[in-house]
């Protein structure tokens, strides 16, 4: 897979998406490390540069930070891209692999409930259904007394 380009067709299987994510991670993490190293070294170099004539106190430090900030941001952005690739994998799995199965199960339970089969109630998720009336009566009792 490394010799050919990735296409949307490749990313439709879970194995290929995992492989793609791992390949990108292996490609990008060294770039992140190198950019961070370079940014730290550059920050150290520009902080050692004496102030320029006419600087106000702290201006040399602010200039050094201003100059190196894009290098640190580039490293952060690439690291964020790795996270975004992982988010794509998760979203694809939930939306296109798990959702059809959940909907099919819901249709099956609904069909069983319509036919009056007790299996539909047993297979329904816990907490579904309406609350009993006496569960809420005590909440409103105190309101009647003060009104």
Backbone as JSON, one array per atom type, in Angstrom:
{
  "sequence": "XXXXXXXXXXXXXXXXXXXXXXXXXXXXXXXXXXXXXXXXXXXXXXXXXXXXXXXXXXXXXXXXXXXXXXXXXXXXXXXXXXXXXXXXXXXXXXXXXXXXXXXXXXXXXXXXXXXXXXXXXXXXXXXXXXXXXXXXXXXXXXXXXXX",
  "N": [[0.83, -1.2, 0.0], [2.12, 1.16, 0.44], [3.43, 2.02, -1.85], [1.53, 2.85, -3.65], [-0.94, 5.48, -4.09], [-3.14, 6.66, -1.54], [-6.64, 6.18, -1.66], [-10.16, 7.07, -1.51], [-11.53, 4.65, -1.67], [-9.77, 2.84, -0.5], [-9.88, 3.62, 2.17], [-12.24, 2.69, 3.19], [-12.31, 0.32, 4.57], [-11.82, -1.02, 7.83], [-9.32, -2.05, 8.54], [-7.58, -0.95, 6.62], [-7.93, 1.78, 7.19], [-6.81, 1.91, 9.73], [-4.18, 1.17, 9.12], [-3.5, 3.31, 7.43], [-3.66, 5.46, 9.23], [-1.63, 4.77, 11.03], [0.6, 4.81, 9.31], [0.66, 7.54, 8.59], [1.04, 8.65, 11.11], [3.6, 7.66, 11.7], [5.01, 9.03, 9.75], [4.58, 11.74, 10.38], [5.14, 12.27, 13.12], [8.02, 12.31, 13.5], [8.52, 14.71, 12.14], [7.17, 16.55, 13.71], [8.64, 16.31, 16.1], [11.16, 17.2, 15.17], [10.56, 19.84, 14.39], [9.83, 20.95, 16.88], [12.25, 20.67, 18.29], [13.9, 22.32, 16.73], [12.53, 24.74, 17.06], [12.85, 25.19, 19.83], [15.66, 25.44, 19.96], [16.04, 27.65, 18.29], [14.62, 29.57, 19.71], [16.24, 29.78, 21.97], [18.55, 30.84, 20.8], [17.69, 33.36, 19.71], [16.91, 34.63, 22.04], [19.29, 35.14, 23.26], [20.33, 37.17, 21.8], [21.3, 40.49, 21.99], [19.45, 43.35, 23.06], [18.05, 45.66, 20.72], [19.1, 48.92, 19.82], [17.14, 51.38, 21.23], [15.1, 49.82, 22.17], [12.47, 49.14, 24.44], [12.19, 48.13, 27.92], [11.99, 44.59, 28.11], [11.25, 44.27, 25.48], [13.0, 42.92, 23.76], [12.72, 40.28, 24.6], [10.0, 39.87, 23.97], [10.11, 40.17, 21.19], [11.7, 37.97, 20.51], [10.0, 35.89, 21.27], [7.86, 36.38, 19.57], [9.03, 35.9, 17.09], [9.66, 33.14, 17.15], [7.29, 31.86, 17.65], [5.64, 30.96, 15.4], [7.03, 28.59, 14.62], [6.66, 26.85, 16.81], [3.9, 26.73, 16.69], [3.5, 25.49, 14.22], [4.46, 22.92, 14.77], [2.55, 22.16, 16.69], [0.25, 22.25, 15.1], [0.69, 20.19, 13.23], [0.75, 18.03, 14.93], [-1.87, 18.16, 15.82], [-3.13, 17.52, 13.44], [-2.59, 14.79, 13.28], [-4.19, 13.87, 15.36], [-6.65, 14.61, 14.29], [-6.86, 12.86, 12.13], [-7.22, 10.47, 13.49], [-9.69, 11.05, 14.66], [-11.27, 11.14, 12.36], [-11.24, 8.43, 11.66], [-12.64, 7.28, 13.82], [-15.15, 8.59, 13.62], [-15.99, 7.75, 11.07], [-16.26, 5.02, 11.52], [-18.32, 4.97, 13.47], [-20.44, 6.2, 12.06], [-20.79, 4.87, 9.59], [-20.34, 2.15, 9.89], [-21.23, 1.18, 12.42], [-23.74, 2.47, 12.84], [-25.71, 1.56, 10.85], [-26.08, -1.07, 11.8], [-27.11, -0.61, 14.38], [-29.5, 0.66, 13.73], [-30.82, -1.37, 12.34], [-31.19, -3.23, 14.39], [-32.87, -1.74, 16.03], [-35.12, -1.51, 14.35], [-35.83, -4.2, 14.27], [-36.53, -4.7, 16.97], [-38.68, -2.96, 17.18], [-40.47, -4.07, 15.33], [-40.98, -6.51, 16.6], [-42.19, -5.55, 18.92], [-44.53, -4.44, 17.87], [-45.81, -6.72, 17.03], [-46.44, -7.78, 19.42], [-44.74, -9.36, 20.9], [-42.97, -10.59, 23.71], [-40.21, -10.51, 23.71], [-39.29, -8.17, 22.62], [-39.49, -6.23, 24.58], [-37.73, -7.22, 26.5], [-35.3, -7.06, 25.13], [-34.98, -4.4, 24.83], [-33.19, -1.34, 25.52], [-31.99, -0.57, 28.83], [-33.82, 1.53, 31.06], [-35.54, 2.59, 29.22], [-38.84, 3.56, 28.31], [-41.79, 4.84, 29.99], [-41.76, 6.83, 33.0], [-43.02, 5.79, 36.22], [-46.08, 6.98, 37.67], [-46.14, 7.6, 40.45], [-43.48, 8.14, 40.98], [-42.91, 10.82, 40.74], [-44.65, 12.18, 42.39], [-44.01, 12.93, 45.08], [-42.24, 15.06, 44.71], [-43.77, 17.27, 44.02], [-45.4, 17.65, 46.22], [-44.51, 19.39, 48.3], [-44.8, 21.86, 47.08], [-47.52, 22.34, 46.96], [-48.22, 22.91, 49.6], [-47.1, 25.43, 50.27], [-48.39, 27.18, 48.59]],
  "CA": [[0.0, 0.0, 0.0], [2.95, 2.35, 0.54], [3.87, 2.45, -3.17], [0.44, 3.52, -4.35], [-1.58, 6.57, -3.36], [-4.37, 6.32, -0.83], [-7.88, 6.66, -2.27], [-11.3, 6.84, -0.63], [-11.86, 3.23, -1.67], [-8.91, 2.18, 0.47], [-10.23, 4.0, 3.54], [-13.55, 2.18, 3.58], [-12.19, -0.84, 5.46], [-11.24, -0.67, 9.13], [-7.9, -2.39, 8.54], [-6.86, 0.05, 5.83], [-7.93, 3.05, 7.9], [-5.81, 1.78, 10.81], [-2.88, 1.2, 8.46], [-3.29, 4.67, 6.97], [-3.4, 6.29, 10.41], [-0.3, 4.41, 11.55], [1.61, 5.32, 8.37], [0.73, 8.99, 8.73], [1.64, 8.93, 12.41], [5.03, 7.39, 11.57], [5.58, 10.08, 8.91], [4.45, 13.08, 10.92], [5.73, 12.45, 14.45], [9.4, 12.82, 13.41], [8.47, 16.11, 11.71], [6.78, 17.31, 14.92], [9.81, 16.33, 16.99], [12.19, 18.04, 14.58], [10.13, 21.24, 14.48], [9.92, 21.38, 18.27], [13.67, 20.82, 18.6], [14.36, 23.51, 16.03], [11.92, 25.91, 17.69], [13.52, 25.42, 21.12], [17.01, 25.94, 19.71], [15.94, 29.0, 17.74], [14.2, 30.44, 20.8], [17.42, 30.02, 22.79], [19.46, 31.72, 20.05], [17.2, 34.74, 19.62], [16.85, 35.22, 23.38], [20.64, 35.57, 23.6], [20.66, 38.37, 21.03], [21.1, 41.68, 22.81], [18.41, 44.27, 22.6], [18.4, 46.61, 19.67], [19.05, 50.28, 20.34], [15.8, 51.97, 21.22], [14.14, 48.88, 22.76], [12.0, 49.37, 25.8], [12.43, 46.9, 28.7], [11.17, 43.43, 27.75], [10.94, 44.21, 24.05], [13.83, 41.88, 23.13], [12.07, 39.01, 24.93], [8.77, 39.8, 23.18], [10.5, 39.97, 19.79], [12.15, 36.58, 20.39], [8.8, 35.04, 21.34], [7.09, 36.65, 18.36], [9.72, 35.29, 15.95], [9.67, 31.67, 17.22], [5.93, 31.34, 17.84], [5.16, 30.15, 14.26], [7.63, 27.26, 14.62], [5.94, 26.05, 17.81], [2.53, 26.53, 16.19], [3.57, 24.5, 13.14], [4.55, 21.6, 15.41], [1.25, 21.88, 17.29], [-0.72, 22.0, 14.02], [0.93, 18.86, 12.67], [0.3, 17.08, 15.95], [-3.34, 18.21, 15.77], [-3.54, 16.78, 12.24], [-2.57, 13.36, 13.62], [-5.41, 13.65, 16.13], [-7.8, 14.72, 13.38], [-6.94, 11.6, 11.38], [-7.83, 9.51, 14.41], [-11.11, 11.42, 14.78], [-11.92, 10.69, 11.13], [-11.39, 6.99, 11.76], [-13.71, 7.01, 14.78], [-16.42, 9.06, 13.07], [-16.38, 6.87, 9.97], [-16.7, 3.76, 12.1], [-19.63, 5.16, 14.1], [-21.47, 6.63, 11.12], [-21.0, 4.0, 8.43], [-20.23, 0.74, 10.23], [-22.05, 0.83, 13.57], [-25.09, 3.02, 12.75], [-26.66, 0.65, 10.17], [-26.38, -2.2, 12.68], [-27.98, -0.13, 15.45], [-30.83, 0.92, 13.16], [-31.43, -2.68, 12.04], [-31.62, -3.78, 15.68], [-34.03, -0.95, 16.47], [-36.25, -1.93, 13.52], [-36.21, -5.54, 14.7], [-37.25, -4.58, 18.25], [-39.95, -2.29, 16.91], [-41.35, -5.05, 14.69], [-41.38, -7.45, 17.64], [-43.12, -4.86, 19.82], [-45.81, -4.32, 17.17], [-46.46, -8.02, 16.98], [-46.8, -8.14, 20.78], [-43.82, -10.38, 21.42], [-42.29, -10.11, 24.92], [-38.77, -10.39, 23.46], [-38.99, -6.78, 22.28], [-39.31, -5.49, 25.83], [-36.53, -7.72, 27.15], [-34.1, -6.65, 24.41], [-34.9, -2.93, 24.8], [-32.18, -0.83, 26.43], [-32.46, -0.25, 30.17], [-34.22, 2.92, 31.25], [-36.51, 3.05, 28.24], [-40.2, 3.46, 28.81], [-42.19, 6.03, 30.73], [-41.64, 6.68, 34.44], [-44.28, 5.56, 36.92], [-46.67, 8.23, 38.12], [-45.8, 7.91, 41.81], [-42.09, 8.54, 41.1], [-42.82, 12.27, 40.77], [-45.65, 12.79, 43.27], [-43.41, 13.55, 46.25], [-41.56, 16.29, 44.33], [-44.72, 18.37, 43.96], [-46.15, 17.77, 47.47], [-44.08, 20.59, 49.02], [-45.29, 23.05, 46.39], [-48.93, 22.57, 47.29], [-48.35, 23.43, 50.94], [-46.75, 26.84, 50.34], [-49.09, 27.99, 47.6]],
  "C": [[0.87, 1.26, 0.0], [3.38, 2.87, -0.82], [2.77, 3.19, -3.91], [-0.18, 4.61, -3.47], [-2.85, 6.07, -2.68], [-5.56, 6.93, -1.56], [-9.01, 6.45, -1.28], [-11.72, 5.37, -0.58], [-11.03, 2.46, -0.64], [-9.38, 2.42, 1.9], [-11.58, 3.48, 4.0], [-13.47, 0.93, 4.45], [-11.44, -0.41, 6.72], [-9.73, -0.95, 9.16], [-7.08, -1.35, 7.78], [-6.83, 1.41, 6.51], [-6.89, 3.02, 9.03], [-4.4, 1.84, 10.23], [-2.53, 2.61, 8.01], [-2.92, 5.58, 8.13], [-2.0, 6.01, 10.95], [0.8, 4.92, 10.62], [1.77, 6.83, 8.51], [1.38, 9.38, 10.06], [3.16, 8.73, 12.34], [5.73, 8.46, 10.72], [5.63, 11.42, 9.64], [5.09, 13.29, 12.29], [7.2, 12.88, 14.41], [9.44, 14.29, 12.98], [8.12, 16.99, 12.91], [7.98, 17.43, 15.85], [10.9, 17.26, 16.47], [11.82, 19.52, 14.67], [10.22, 21.76, 15.91], [11.37, 21.59, 18.7], [14.22, 22.11, 18.0], [13.8, 24.78, 16.68], [12.58, 26.23, 19.03], [14.92, 26.0, 20.92], [16.97, 27.37, 19.19], [15.53, 29.99, 18.82], [15.39, 30.77, 21.7], [18.38, 30.99, 22.1], [18.96, 33.15, 20.04], [17.06, 35.4, 20.98], [18.23, 35.73, 23.82], [21.05, 36.83, 22.85], [20.35, 39.58, 21.9], [19.99, 42.53, 22.22], [18.94, 45.21, 21.55], [18.24, 48.01, 20.25], [17.65, 50.85, 20.17], [14.73, 51.04, 21.79], [13.71, 49.36, 24.14], [12.22, 48.08, 26.6], [11.45, 45.79, 28.33], [10.89, 43.28, 26.27], [11.76, 43.14, 23.34], [13.21, 40.51, 23.38], [10.81, 38.82, 24.09], [9.07, 39.54, 21.7], [10.93, 38.51, 19.58], [10.95, 35.63, 20.4], [7.98, 35.17, 20.06], [7.71, 35.93, 17.15], [9.58, 33.77, 15.97], [8.27, 31.07, 17.36], [5.42, 30.53, 16.65], [5.78, 28.76, 14.19], [6.93, 26.34, 15.61], [4.52, 25.75, 17.34], [2.51, 25.49, 15.08], [3.65, 23.09, 13.73], [3.21, 21.21, 16.03], [0.2, 21.53, 16.23], [-0.54, 20.61, 13.41], [0.49, 17.79, 13.66], [-1.23, 17.03, 16.0], [-3.86, 17.45, 14.55], [-3.54, 15.28, 12.49], [-3.83, 13.01, 14.41], [-6.65, 13.7, 15.26], [-7.96, 13.47, 12.53], [-7.56, 10.5, 12.23], [-9.32, 9.78, 14.59], [-11.88, 10.99, 13.54], [-12.21, 9.2, 11.21], [-12.58, 6.64, 12.67], [-15.07, 7.41, 14.22], [-16.91, 8.17, 11.93], [-16.93, 5.56, 10.52], [-18.09, 3.9, 12.72], [-20.74, 5.4, 13.08], [-21.77, 5.61, 10.03], [-20.87, 2.51, 8.73], [-21.18, 0.36, 11.36], [-23.5, 1.3, 13.44], [-26.06, 2.12, 12.01], [-27.03, -0.55, 11.04], [-27.34, -1.78, 13.8], [-29.4, 0.09, 14.92], [-31.55, -0.39, 12.82], [-31.95, -3.32, 13.32], [-32.85, -3.05, 16.2], [-35.28, -1.33, 15.66], [-36.76, -3.31, 13.94], [-37.01, -5.48, 16.01], [-38.61, -3.95, 18.05], [-40.95, -3.26, 16.28], [-41.84, -6.08, 15.7], [-42.39, -6.82, 18.59], [-44.5, -4.72, 19.16], [-46.56, -5.64, 17.14], [-46.81, -8.54, 18.37], [-45.9, -9.19, 21.4], [-43.08, -9.81, 22.64], [-40.78, -9.93, 24.73], [-38.38, -8.95, 23.17], [-38.73, -5.98, 23.54], [-38.02, -5.93, 26.51], [-35.27, -7.23, 26.46], [-33.96, -5.14, 24.34], [-33.86, -2.47, 25.8], [-32.79, -0.46, 27.77], [-32.81, 1.23, 30.27], [-35.21, 3.41, 30.21], [-37.9, 2.83, 28.79], [-40.52, 4.69, 29.64], [-42.06, 5.78, 32.23], [-43.01, 6.46, 35.07], [-44.78, 6.87, 37.5], [-46.21, 8.58, 39.53], [-44.31, 8.25, 42.0], [-41.96, 10.05, 41.27], [-43.79, 12.92, 41.74], [-45.02, 13.5, 44.44], [-42.69, 14.85, 45.92], [-42.53, 17.47, 44.39], [-45.51, 18.55, 45.26], [-45.79, 19.04, 48.21], [-44.58, 21.85, 48.37], [-46.73, 23.37, 46.74], [-49.09, 23.21, 48.66], [-48.09, 24.93, 50.99], [-47.56, 27.72, 49.43], [-50.27, 28.7, 48.14]]
}
